[in-house]
Amino acid sequence: MPKMKSHRGASKRFKRRKSGLISKSSAYKNHILNKKSTKRKRHLRKGGFVSAADSSNIAKIIVR
């Protein structure tokens, strides 16, 4: 049986923190920014954590 490979797209989007939580960055902040308000763009800079329901699946594909 070969080694499990990590999902390269997911590895670039999610990071596992020392606490065990998986962090993510916000979506909708890459282009078409002129119609978004300054307040909305400022809040999108801040990331967040993956929900508990999704974290087990993401943890499997970002194997390190």
Rosetta constraint file for C-alpha pairs under 8 A:
AtomPair CA 4 CA 63 HARMONIC 7.62 0.50
AtomPair CA 5 CA 61 HARMONIC 7.91 0.50
AtomPair CA 5 CA 63 HARMONIC 7.21 0.50
AtomPair CA 6 CA 11 HARMONIC 7.07 0.50
AtomPair CA 6 CA 61 HARMONIC 5.35 0.50
AtomPair CA 6 CA 62 HARMONIC 5.07 0.50
AtomPair CA 6 CA 63 HARMONIC 5.14 0.50
AtomPair CA 6 CA 64 HARMONIC 6.96 0.50
AtomPair CA 7 CA 11 HARMONIC 6.11 0.50
AtomPair CA 7 CA 61 HARMONIC 5.32 0.50
AtomPair CA 7 CA 62 HARMONIC 5.93 0.50
AtomPair CA 7 CA 63 HARMONIC 7.95 0.50
AtomPair CA 8 CA 12 HARMONIC 6.43 0.50
AtomPair CA 8 CA 62 HARMONIC 7.72 0.50
AtomPair CA 9 CA 13 HARMONIC 6.63 0.50
AtomPair CA 10 CA 14 HARMONIC 5.96 0.50
AtomPair CA 10 CA 58 HARMONIC 7.64 0.50
AtomPair CA 10 CA 61 HARMONIC 7.08 0.50
AtomPair CA 10 CA 62 HARMONIC 6.30 0.50
AtomPair CA 11 CA 15 HARMONIC 6.99 0.50
AtomPair CA 11 CA 61 HARMONIC 7.86 0.50
AtomPair CA 11 CA 62 HARMONIC 5.26 0.50
AtomPair CA 13 CA 24 HARMONIC 6.34 0.50
AtomPair CA 13 CA 25 HARMONIC 7.26 0.50
AtomPair CA 14 CA 22 HARMONIC 6.41 0.50
AtomPair CA 14 CA 23 HARMONIC 5.72 0.50
AtomPair CA 14 CA 24 HARMONIC 5.08 0.50
AtomPair CA 14 CA 25 HARMONIC 7.78 0.50
AtomPair CA 14 CA 62 HARMONIC 7.73 0.50
AtomPair CA 15 CA 22 HARMONIC 5.56 0.50
AtomPair CA 15 CA 23 HARMONIC 5.35 0.50
AtomPair CA 15 CA 24 HARMONIC 6.84 0.50
AtomPair CA 16 CA 20 HARMONIC 6.13 0.50
AtomPair CA 16 CA 21 HARMONIC 5.91 0.50
AtomPair CA 16 CA 22 HARMONIC 4.44 0.50
AtomPair CA 16 CA 23 HARMONIC 6.29 0.50
AtomPair CA 17 CA 21 HARMONIC 5.54 0.50
AtomPair CA 17 CA 22 HARMONIC 6.04 0.50
AtomPair CA 17 CA 23 HARMONIC 6.94 0.50
AtomPair CA 21 CA 49 HARMONIC 6.82 0.50
AtomPair CA 21 CA 50 HARMONIC 7.50 0.50
AtomPair CA 21 CA 55 HARMONIC 7.83 0.50
AtomPair CA 22 CA 49 HARMONIC 5.72 0.50
AtomPair CA 22 CA 50 HARMONIC 5.71 0.50
AtomPair CA 22 CA 55 HARMONIC 6.73 0.50
AtomPair CA 22 CA 59 HARMONIC 7.78 0.50
AtomPair CA 23 CA 47 HARMONIC 7.24 0.50
AtomPair CA 23 CA 48 HARMONIC 5.75 0.50
AtomPair CA 23 CA 49 HARMONIC 4.28 0.50
AtomPair CA 23 CA 50 HARMONIC 5.99 0.50
AtomPair CA 24 CA 47 HARMONIC 5.73 0.50
AtomPair CA 24 CA 48 HARMONIC 5.48 0.50
AtomPair CA 24 CA 49 HARMONIC 5.65 0.50
AtomPair CA 24 CA 50 HARMONIC 6.51 0.50
AtomPair CA 25 CA 45 HARMONIC 7.76 0.50
AtomPair CA 25 CA 46 HARMONIC 7.01 0.50
AtomPair CA 25 CA 47 HARMONIC 4.15 0.50
AtomPair CA 25 CA 48 HARMONIC 6.21 0.50
AtomPair CA 26 CA 44 HARMONIC 5.55 0.50
AtomPair CA 26 CA 45 HARMONIC 6.85 0.50
AtomPair CA 26 CA 46 HARMONIC 6.82 0.50
AtomPair CA 26 CA 47 HARMONIC 5.23 0.50
AtomPair CA 26 CA 48 HARMONIC 7.14 0.50
AtomPair CA 27 CA 44 HARMONIC 7.32 0.50
AtomPair CA 28 CA 44 HARMONIC 7.65 0.50
AtomPair CA 29 CA 33 HARMONIC 6.95 0.50
AtomPair CA 29 CA 41 HARMONIC 6.76 0.50
AtomPair CA 29 CA 44 HARMONIC 6.48 0.50
AtomPair CA 29 CA 45 HARMONIC 7.79 0.50
AtomPair CA 32 CA 36 HARMONIC 7.63 0.50
AtomPair CA 33 CA 41 HARMONIC 7.75 0.50
AtomPair CA 36 CA 40 HARMONIC 6.39 0.50
AtomPair CA 36 CA 41 HARMONIC 6.65 0.50
AtomPair CA 37 CA 41 HARMONIC 6.33 0.50
AtomPair CA 38 CA 42 HARMONIC 6.06 0.50
AtomPair CA 39 CA 43 HARMONIC 6.29 0.50
AtomPair CA 40 CA 44 HARMONIC 6.25 0.50
AtomPair CA 41 CA 45 HARMONIC 6.57 0.50
AtomPair CA 42 CA 46 HARMONIC 7.59 0.50
AtomPair CA 50 CA 54 HARMONIC 6.50 0.50
AtomPair CA 50 CA 55 HARMONIC 5.91 0.50
AtomPair CA 51 CA 55 HARMONIC 6.07 0.50
AtomPair CA 52 CA 56 HARMONIC 7.33 0.50
AtomPair CA 54 CA 58 HARMONIC 6.33 0.50
AtomPair CA 55 CA 59 HARMONIC 5.90 0.50
AtomPair CA 56 CA 60 HARMONIC 6.51 0.50
AtomPair CA 57 CA 61 HARMONIC 6.82 0.50
AtomPair CA 58 CA 62 HARMONIC 6.26 0.50
AtomPair CA 59 CA 63 HARMONIC 6.59 0.50
